[in-house]
Amino acid sequence: MRDPRVFFAAERTLLAWVRTALGLIGMGFVVARFGLFLQLVRAHPPSGEHSWYALIGVTLALLGAAASGVATWQHARFCRHLPENELPEHYRQEPALFLGYGLALAGVALAVILVA
């Protein structure tokens, strides 16, 4: 391995995007459920208020899913183009791809659940 910093920088970038995606998906869930909470607490909620919270929550969850999916795709593409001597010995890319694409799928599933 000539310079391991190149590969490890790419992996840190992927993990930073995964953290961002987790934050967006989590915030989307909180915002959507906060709207439901307000609807339950108020005796007469204004019409349409819950739908705005749900719309914002679903949008945040989908943004998080997109961030995770695109970042994972970019990381996989970058690693494919690295020369063999730049990859760490016995490195397996599958766990990182599983995590990234799994998080994207979970974000989409959460958005579907929030809409239903």
Backbone as CSV, one residue per row, in Angstrom:
resi,resn,N_x,N_y,N_z,CA_x,CA_y,CA_z,C_x,C_y,C_z
1,MET,0.853,-1.172,0.000,0.000,0.000,0.000,0.900,1.236,0.000
2,ARG,0.777,2.018,-1.041,1.654,3.188,-1.161,1.270,4.280,-0.168
3,ASP,0.032,4.703,-0.214,-0.401,5.774,0.685,-1.785,5.432,1.225
4,PRO,-1.863,4.883,2.422,-3.165,4.467,2.951,-4.092,5.635,3.250
5,ARG,-3.567,6.835,3.295,-4.413,7.987,3.632,-5.507,8.219,2.600
6,VAL,-5.241,7.890,1.353,-6.230,8.101,0.288,-7.460,7.237,0.541
7,PHE,-7.232,5.961,0.771,-8.353,5.046,0.994,-9.088,5.379,2.289
8,PHE,-8.340,5.608,3.364,-8.985,5.867,4.649,-9.717,7.207,4.660
9,ALA,-9.275,8.162,3.869,-10.015,9.419,3.736,-11.357,9.174,3.051
10,ALA,-11.356,8.308,2.047,-12.615,7.974,1.370,-13.568,7.268,2.329
11,GLU,-13.030,6.398,3.170,-13.888,5.694,4.117,-14.427,6.641,5.195
12,ARG,-13.610,7.572,5.651,-14.092,8.566,6.623,-15.183,9.435,6.007
13,THR,-15.036,9.752,4.730,-16.058,10.543,4.051,-17.374,9.779,3.984
14,LEU,-17.301,8.487,3.664,-18.520,7.673,3.648,-19.175,7.666,5.022
15,LEU,-18.389,7.469,6.065,-18.953,7.429,7.415,-19.549,8.777,7.821
16,ALA,-18.958,9.870,7.370,-19.529,11.186,7.658,-20.891,11.342,6.987
17,TRP,-21.009,10.867,5.757,-22.298,10.928,5.070,-23.319,10.011,5.730
18,VAL,-22.874,8.860,6.230,-23.788,7.954,6.934,-24.298,8.629,8.210
19,ARG,-23.420,9.319,8.933,-23.858,10.052,10.133,-24.865,11.139,9.767
20,THR,-24.608,11.846,8.690,-25.532,12.885,8.242,-26.883,12.279,7.872
21,ALA,-26.848,11.157,7.168,-28.091,10.487,6.769,-28.873,10.026,7.989
22,LEU,-28.182,9.465,8.974,-28.858,9.044,10.207,-29.519,10.231,10.899
23,GLY,-28.824,11.351,10.940,-29.392,12.549,11.548,-30.624,13.045,10.815
24,LEU,-30.570,13.053,9.489,-31.723,13.505,8.707,-32.916,12.569,8.871
25,ILE,-32.666,11.273,8.822,-33.754,10.302,8.972,-34.356,10.405,10.371
26,GLY,-33.503,10.495,11.380,-33.996,10.624,12.752,-34.784,11.903,12.960
27,MET,-34.295,13.001,12.413,-35.007,14.268,12.546,-36.341,14.220,11.804
28,GLY,-36.375,13.548,10.673,-37.637,13.390,9.959,-38.672,12.646,10.784
29,PHE,-38.235,11.597,11.457,-39.143,10.840,12.323,-39.647,11.717,13.466
30,VAL,-38.745,12.457,14.097,-39.125,13.312,15.230,-40.112,14.388,14.789
31,VAL,-39.858,15.025,13.667,-40.749,16.089,13.189,-42.128,15.521,12.869
32,ALA,-42.169,14.382,12.197,-43.468,13.791,11.843,-44.246,13.390,13.091
33,ARG,-43.564,12.815,14.055,-44.252,12.387,15.278,-44.617,13.567,16.162
34,PHE,-43.860,14.650,16.088,-44.208,15.847,16.843,-45.534,16.408,16.348
35,GLY,-45.759,16.355,15.053,-47.042,16.790,14.513,-48.185,15.939,15.035
36,LEU,-47.960,14.638,15.133,-48.975,13.747,15.699,-49.211,14.070,17.168
37,PHE,-48.134,14.354,17.896,-48.245,14.723,19.306,-49.073,15.991,19.473
38,LEU,-48.805,16.998,18.651,-49.580,18.238,18.737,-51.049,18.000,18.436
39,GLN,-51.320,17.122,17.513,-52.705,16.819,17.171,-53.412,16.157,18.353
40,LEU,-52.714,15.316,19.085,-53.318,14.647,20.233,-53.494,15.585,21.420
41,VAL,-52.566,16.522,21.606,-52.604,17.412,22.767,-53.671,18.486,22.618
42,ARG,-53.793,19.049,21.449,-54.767,20.120,21.230,-56.162,19.536,21.078
43,ALA,-57.126,20.266,21.630,-58.513,19.814,21.514,-59.022,19.989,20.085
44,HIS,-58.672,21.096,19.476,-59.109,21.380,18.107,-57.897,21.833,17.292
45,PRO,-57.149,20.906,16.733,-55.971,21.318,15.957,-56.396,22.019,14.669
46,PRO,-55.641,23.014,14.248,-55.950,23.655,12.962,-55.874,22.632,11.836
47,SER,-56.785,22.750,10.897,-56.808,21.772,9.811,-55.552,21.901,8.963
48,GLY,-54.998,20.781,8.588,-53.829,20.763,7.726,-52.501,20.891,8.446
49,GLU,-52.498,21.194,9.743,-51.228,21.371,10.456,-50.456,20.062,10.536
50,HIS,-51.135,18.983,10.823,-50.457,17.687,10.932,-49.847,17.282,9.599
51,SER,-50.533,17.593,8.520,-50.003,17.196,7.221,-48.696,17.925,6.898
52,TRP,-48.538,19.161,7.365,-47.276,19.869,7.137,-46.140,19.211,7.896
53,TYR,-46.387,18.839,9.136,-45.353,18.144,9.910,-44.998,16.814,9.257
54,ALA,-46.010,16.095,8.815,-45.757,14.807,8.166,-44.984,14.998,6.865
55,LEU,-45.346,16.015,6.097,-44.652,16.279,4.834,-43.181,16.633,5.067
56,ILE,-42.931,17.477,6.046,-41.543,17.845,6.362,-40.776,16.628,6.872
57,GLY,-41.403,15.819,7.721,-40.748,14.624,8.241,-40.411,13.621,7.154
58,VAL,-41.344,13.394,6.251,-41.105,12.460,5.144,-40.003,12.995,4.232
59,THR,-40.016,14.299,3.982,-38.979,14.897,3.143,-37.599,14.729,3.769
60,LEU,-37.488,14.955,5.069,-36.201,14.774,5.745,-35.746,13.320,5.698
61,ALA,-36.679,12.393,5.903,-36.320,10.971,5.854,-35.851,10.576,4.455
62,LEU,-36.519,11.075,3.435,-36.103,10.760,2.065,-34.773,11.422,1.705
63,LEU,-34.529,12.621,2.219,-33.226,13.262,2.000,-32.110,12.451,2.651
64,GLY,-32.369,11.938,3.848,-31.381,11.094,4.513,-31.131,9.813,3.751
65,ALA,-32.193,9.213,3.238,-32.038,7.989,2.445,-31.240,8.268,1.175
66,ALA,-31.526,9.388,0.531,-30.784,9.741,-0.680,-29.316,10.012,-0.365
67,ALA,-29.051,10.690,0.733,-27.661,10.972,1.118,-26.892,9.684,1.348
68,SER,-27.510,8.741,2.021,-26.836,7.468,2.279,-26.625,6.679,0.995
69,GLY,-27.632,6.616,0.161,-27.514,5.863,-1.087,-26.472,6.438,-2.031
70,VAL,-26.492,7.749,-2.208,-25.537,8.389,-3.122,-24.115,8.296,-2.577
71,ALA,-23.945,8.504,-1.277,-22.603,8.418,-0.690,-22.040,7.008,-0.807
72,THR,-22.874,6.006,-0.602,-22.413,4.623,-0.721,-22.058,4.303,-2.163
73,TRP,-22.868,4.763,-3.088,-22.580,4.538,-4.508,-21.260,5.198,-4.900
74,GLN,-21.049,6.439,-4.440,-19.797,7.133,-4.757,-18.596,6.417,-4.146
75,HIS,-18.737,5.934,-2.919,-17.635,5.227,-2.258,-17.299,3.941,-3.016
76,ALA,-18.313,3.206,-3.419,-18.075,1.963,-4.164,-17.387,2.263,-5.493
77,ARG,-17.831,3.299,-6.169,-17.220,3.673,-7.442,-15.770,4.111,-7.254
78,PHE,-15.511,4.865,-6.199,-14.146,5.313,-5.922,-13.231,4.126,-5.628
79,CYS,-13.711,3.188,-4.820,-12.883,2.018,-4.466,-12.633,1.127,-5.681
80,ARG,-13.588,1.048,-6.588,-13.384,0.252,-7.802,-12.272,0.821,-8.669
81,HIS,-12.120,2.133,-8.652,-11.115,2.774,-9.497,-9.742,2.883,-8.838
82,LEU,-9.648,2.504,-7.573,-8.342,2.526,-6.910,-7.494,1.361,-7.397
83,PRO,-6.209,1.570,-7.580,-5.336,0.439,-7.931,-5.283,-0.573,-6.780
84,GLU,-5.018,-1.813,-7.109,-4.984,-2.878,-6.099,-4.023,-2.567,-4.958
85,ASN,-2.897,-1.936,-5.274,-1.923,-1.676,-4.218,-2.338,-0.530,-3.296
86,GLU,-3.432,0.171,-3.607,-3.935,1.235,-2.742,-4.952,0.721,-1.728
87,LEU,-5.513,-0.466,-1.965,-6.487,-1.033,-1.034,-5.766,-1.772,0.081
88,PRO,-6.287,-1.707,1.308,-5.665,-2.457,2.399,-5.749,-3.961,2.137
89,GLU,-4.787,-4.673,2.664,-4.755,-6.120,2.492,-5.951,-6.747,3.213
90,HIS,-6.600,-7.700,2.585,-7.761,-8.429,3.125,-8.946,-7.502,3.410
91,TYR,-9.064,-6.430,2.668,-10.174,-5.503,2.870,-11.422,-6.046,2.195
92,ARG,-12.541,-5.991,2.905,-13.831,-6.382,2.354,-14.724,-5.140,2.327
93,GLN,-15.201,-4.830,1.157,-16.015,-3.635,0.982,-17.490,-3.893,1.299
94,GLU,-17.896,-5.136,1.323,-19.312,-5.467,1.469,-19.960,-4.914,2.740
95,PRO,-19.315,-4.966,3.927,-19.989,-4.413,5.112,-20.311,-2.922,4.987
96,ALA,-19.406,-2.147,4.414,-19.666,-0.713,4.246,-20.814,-0.484,3.265
97,LEU,-20.842,-1.264,2.195,-21.927,-1.127,1.220,-23.258,-1.574,1.818
98,PHE,-23.232,-2.655,2.588,-24.446,-3.138,3.240,-24.992,-2.079,4.194
99,LEU,-24.109,-1.466,4.969,-24.531,-0.427,5.904,-25.139,0.765,5.168
100,GLY,-24.463,1.239,4.155,-24.944,2.418,3.436,-26.252,2.187,2.707
101,TYR,-26.319,1.100,1.946,-27.553,0.813,1.209,-28.678,0.378,2.151
102,GLY,-28.326,-0.308,3.233,-29.343,-0.691,4.225,-29.959,0.526,4.884
103,LEU,-29.130,1.513,5.199,-29.647,2.747,5.787,-30.540,3.489,4.797
104,ALA,-30.157,3.497,3.535,-30.997,4.141,2.517,-32.353,3.442,2.421
105,LEU,-32.336,2.129,2.438,-33.584,1.367,2.384,-34.429,1.609,3.634
106,ALA,-33.791,1.680,4.790,-34.524,1.947,6.032,-35.149,3.340,6.006
107,GLY,-34.452,4.310,5.440,-35.010,5.657,5.331,-36.229,5.706,4.430
108,VAL,-36.168,4.988,3.327,-37.326,4.926,2.423,-38.487,4.210,3.111
109,ALA,-38.188,3.126,3.818,-39.241,2.391,4.535,-39.884,3.274,5.598
110,LEU,-39.084,4.051,6.310,-39.635,4.959,7.313,-40.528,6.009,6.660
111,ALA,-40.112,6.534,5.521,-40.932,7.524,4.820,-42.273,6.923,4.413
112,VAL,-42.247,5.681,3.951,-43.501,5.008,3.573,-44.390,4.826,4.798
113,ILE,-43.799,4.438,5.918,-44.574,4.251,7.149,-45.159,5.579,7.624
114,LEU,-44.396,6.654,7.515,-44.889,7.961,7.959,-46.031,8.463,7.087
115,VAL,-46.023,8.100,5.817,-47.102,8.521,4.917,-48.377,7.738,5.215
116,ALA,-48.229,6.478,5.547,-49.398,5.605,5.769,-50.161,5.975,7.020
